[in-house]
């Protein structure tokens, strides 16, 4: 069956020293009830955090972004090949902040996914709707279109290398959270769309994370839902105690 996953997205926070200290603290308190812990850290931290984690497999490392291009004259960009060389195993693609602040659309995101997979990186693929779409009751159509446009050019074998993260944009950094029932409803819908495109086995093995103001107070109830396989955690992943508590929310 699919993994239960806690992924911490540090965003543009922490120095290298702070980040390695945070990773060290999490390594010492590694949760037993969570199948997989992933840290999504800034580019500058990747090698140092990889060294701190020491390749023991207890905690995996992810980059927060990558270039859609293989190599070349793209000043300031980071390629999939470069990321793989740091020890990263995963990369975030399609985070709402990349979509809204940097205007990344399906033509860019699908290329980023292809670049990641071609260099052995697994993908944490993010999708979700803004408040106006949710209030218009168009959220199912919105996420279906995102899946079709960004992800569904992949083969079933390639989909085995993808984690899906549903993030209601209206609940990121706002303190608002989808109710557990709302999260379950759309996670089940996303899984049904994956099944329609591929097959029941692919759908049942795809981990779907919830990413919208996950914190220790709500994680247990969210993770208890059958189609919520964990969380993509923002602010609460920046402290050892709060992120460890979220990681321990599975099956407790």
C-alpha positions as CSV (number, residue, x, y, z in Angstrom):
1,X,0.0,0.0,0.0
2,X,0.9,3.6,-0.3
3,X,3.2,5.5,2.2
4,X,2.1,7.9,4.9
5,X,4.3,11.0,4.4
6,X,5.1,14.1,6.3
7,X,6.8,16.6,4.0
8,X,8.1,19.9,5.5
9,X,8.5,22.9,3.2
10,X,10.8,25.4,4.7
11,X,10.2,27.9,1.9
12,X,12.6,30.9,2.0
13,X,13.5,30.4,5.7
14,X,16.6,29.5,7.8
15,X,20.3,30.0,7.3
16,X,22.4,26.9,6.5
17,X,23.4,26.6,10.1
18,X,19.8,26.9,11.3
19,X,18.7,24.4,8.7
20,X,21.3,21.8,9.5
21,X,20.4,22.2,13.2
22,X,16.8,21.7,12.4
23,X,17.6,18.6,10.4
24,X,19.7,17.3,13.2
25,X,16.9,17.7,15.7
26,X,14.4,16.0,13.5
27,X,16.8,13.1,12.9
28,X,17.1,12.6,16.6
29,X,13.4,12.5,17.1
30,X,12.6,10.5,14.0
31,X,8.9,9.4,14.3
32,X,8.0,5.7,14.2
33,X,4.4,6.1,13.0
34,X,5.3,7.9,9.8
35,X,6.4,5.9,6.8
36,X,8.4,8.7,5.2
37,X,9.6,12.2,6.2
38,X,10.8,14.6,3.5
39,X,12.4,18.0,4.1
40,X,12.0,20.5,1.3
41,X,14.9,22.9,1.8
42,X,16.4,26.0,0.1
43,X,18.9,25.3,-2.7
44,X,21.8,26.6,-0.6
45,X,21.1,24.1,2.2
46,X,20.8,20.9,0.1
47,X,24.4,19.6,0.4
48,X,24.8,20.5,4.0
49,X,21.5,19.0,5.1
50,X,22.3,15.9,3.0
51,X,25.5,15.5,5.0
52,X,23.7,16.0,8.2
53,X,21.1,13.4,7.3
54,X,24.1,11.1,6.4
55,X,22.2,9.1,3.9
56,X,20.6,6.8,6.5
57,X,17.3,6.9,4.7
58,X,15.4,8.0,7.8
59,X,14.6,11.4,6.3
60,X,14.6,12.2,2.6
61,X,15.7,15.5,1.0
62,X,13.8,17.6,-1.5
63,X,14.5,20.8,-3.4
64,X,11.7,23.4,-3.6
65,X,12.0,24.1,-7.4
66,X,14.0,23.3,-10.5
67,X,14.5,24.6,-14.0
68,X,12.4,23.4,-16.9
69,X,15.6,23.3,-19.0
70,X,18.4,20.7,-19.1
71,X,21.3,23.2,-19.1
72,X,22.6,26.3,-20.8
73,X,22.4,30.1,-20.5
74,X,19.8,30.3,-17.8
75,X,21.5,32.5,-15.2
76,X,20.2,31.9,-11.7
77,X,18.4,28.6,-12.5
78,X,19.2,25.2,-11.1
79,X,18.9,22.0,-13.2
80,X,17.6,18.6,-12.2
81,X,21.0,17.2,-12.8
82,X,22.5,19.7,-10.3
83,X,19.9,18.9,-7.7
84,X,20.4,15.1,-8.0
85,X,24.1,15.8,-7.5
86,X,23.5,17.3,-4.1
87,X,21.8,14.3,-2.6
88,X,18.2,15.4,-3.1
89,X,15.8,12.6,-3.9
90,X,12.6,14.7,-4.5
91,X,11.6,18.1,-5.9
92,X,8.5,20.2,-5.5
93,X,6.7,21.1,-8.7
94,X,3.7,23.3,-9.1
95,X,3.5,24.8,-5.6
96,X,0.8,27.5,-5.5
97,X,3.4,30.2,-4.8
98,X,5.3,29.2,-8.0
99,X,2.0,29.3,-9.9
100,X,0.7,32.6,-8.5
101,X,3.9,34.6,-7.8
102,X,6.0,33.4,-10.7
103,X,3.3,32.7,-13.3
104,X,4.2,29.0,-13.8
105,X,1.7,27.3,-16.1
106,X,1.3,23.8,-17.5
107,X,3.7,24.4,-20.3
108,X,6.4,25.0,-17.7
109,X,5.3,22.6,-15.1
110,X,5.1,19.6,-17.4
111,X,8.6,20.2,-18.6
112,X,9.9,20.5,-15.0
113,X,8.3,17.2,-14.2
114,X,9.9,15.6,-17.2
115,X,13.3,17.1,-16.2
116,X,13.0,15.8,-12.7
117,X,12.1,12.2,-13.6
118,X,14.7,12.0,-16.4
119,X,17.4,12.7,-13.7
120,X,16.1,10.2,-11.1
121,X,14.3,12.8,-8.9
122,X,10.9,11.9,-7.6
123,X,8.3,14.6,-7.8
124,X,6.0,16.1,-5.2
125,X,3.4,17.6,-7.5
126,X,1.2,20.4,-6.0
127,X,-2.3,21.4,-7.2
128,X,-5.3,23.2,-5.7
129,X,-7.8,26.0,-6.1
130,X,-8.1,29.7,-5.0
131,X,-10.9,30.9,-2.9
132,X,-13.1,32.2,-5.7
133,X,-13.0,28.8,-7.4
134,X,-13.9,27.0,-4.2
135,X,-16.8,29.4,-3.5
136,X,-18.1,28.9,-7.0
137,X,-18.1,25.1,-6.4
138,X,-15.7,24.6,-9.3
139,X,-12.8,23.1,-7.4
140,X,-13.3,19.6,-8.8
141,X,-13.1,20.9,-12.4
142,X,-10.1,23.0,-11.5
143,X,-8.0,20.3,-10.0
144,X,-9.0,17.9,-12.8
145,X,-7.7,20.4,-15.4
146,X,-4.5,20.8,-13.5
147,X,-3.9,17.0,-13.4
148,X,-4.7,16.7,-17.1
149,X,-2.6,19.6,-18.2
150,X,0.5,19.1,-15.9
151,X,0.8,15.5,-15.1
152,X,-1.2,13.1,-17.3
153,X,1.3,13.0,-20.1
154,X,3.2,10.6,-17.9
155,X,3.1,6.8,-18.1
156,X,1.7,4.6,-15.3
157,X,5.3,3.6,-14.5
158,X,6.4,7.3,-14.2
159,X,3.4,8.0,-12.0
160,X,4.9,5.6,-9.4
161,X,7.6,8.3,-8.9
162,X,5.0,11.1,-8.1
163,X,3.5,12.2,-4.8
164,X,0.5,14.4,-5.2
165,X,-0.1,17.3,-2.8
166,X,-3.5,19.0,-2.7
167,X,-3.2,22.6,-1.4
168,X,-6.2,24.8,-1.2
169,X,-4.7,28.1,-1.9
170,X,-7.2,29.8,0.4
171,X,-5.8,27.8,3.3
172,X,-2.1,28.5,2.9
173,X,-0.6,30.9,5.5
174,X,-4.1,32.1,6.4
175,X,-4.8,30.0,9.4
176,X,-7.8,28.6,7.6
177,X,-7.9,24.8,7.0
178,X,-10.2,22.7,5.0
179,X,-12.3,20.5,7.3
180,X,-11.2,16.9,7.4
181,X,-14.4,16.0,5.5
182,X,-13.6,18.6,2.8
183,X,-10.0,17.3,2.5
184,X,-11.2,13.7,2.2
185,X,-13.8,14.6,-0.4
186,X,-11.4,16.2,-2.8
187,X,-8.6,13.7,-2.1
188,X,-10.9,10.9,-3.0
189,X,-11.9,12.8,-6.2
190,X,-8.3,13.3,-7.2
191,X,-7.7,9.6,-6.7
192,X,-10.7,8.8,-8.8
193,X,-9.3,10.9,-11.6
194,X,-5.9,9.2,-11.4
195,X,-7.7,5.9,-11.6
196,X,-9.8,7.0,-14.6
197,X,-6.5,8.0,-16.4
198,X,-4.4,5.0,-15.4
199,X,-5.7,2.0,-13.4
200,X,-6.9,1.1,-9.9
201,X,-3.4,0.0,-8.8
202,X,-1.7,3.2,-9.8
203,X,-4.4,5.2,-8.0
204,X,-4.3,3.1,-4.8
205,X,-0.5,3.5,-4.6
206,X,-0.3,7.2,-5.2
207,X,0.2,9.1,-1.9
208,X,-2.0,12.3,-1.8
209,X,-0.9,14.8,0.8
210,X,-2.9,17.7,2.3
211,X,-1.1,21.1,2.3
212,X,-3.0,23.9,3.9
213,X,-2.0,25.1,7.4
214,X,-1.3,21.7,8.8
215,X,-0.4,21.9,12.4
216,X,-0.2,19.5,15.5
217,X,-3.8,20.5,16.5
218,X,-5.4,19.3,13.3
219,X,-3.0,16.7,11.8
220,X,-4.4,13.7,13.6
221,X,-8.0,14.3,12.4
222,X,-6.9,15.1,8.8
223,X,-4.6,12.1,8.6
224,X,-7.3,9.7,9.9
225,X,-9.2,10.2,6.6
226,X,-8.7,7.2,4.3
227,X,-7.5,9.2,1.2
228,X,-5.4,11.8,3.2
229,X,-1.9,10.1,3.2
230,X,-0.1,12.9,5.1
231,X,0.7,16.5,4.9
232,X,2.8,19.1,3.0
233,X,3.6,21.3,6.0
234,X,4.8,24.9,5.9
235,X,5.4,27.0,9.0
236,X,4.9,24.2,11.4
237,X,7.9,22.3,9.8
238,X,10.3,25.0,11.0
239,X,10.4,23.8,14.6
240,X,11.4,20.4,15.7
241,X,8.7,20.0,18.3
242,X,5.8,21.0,16.0
243,X,6.9,19.0,13.0
244,X,7.7,15.9,15.1
245,X,4.2,16.1,16.6
246,X,2.7,16.2,13.1
247,X,4.8,13.2,12.1
248,X,3.6,11.3,15.1
249,X,-0.1,12.0,14.2
250,X,-0.3,8.9,12.0
251,X,-2.2,6.0,13.6
252,X,-2.1,7.6,17.0
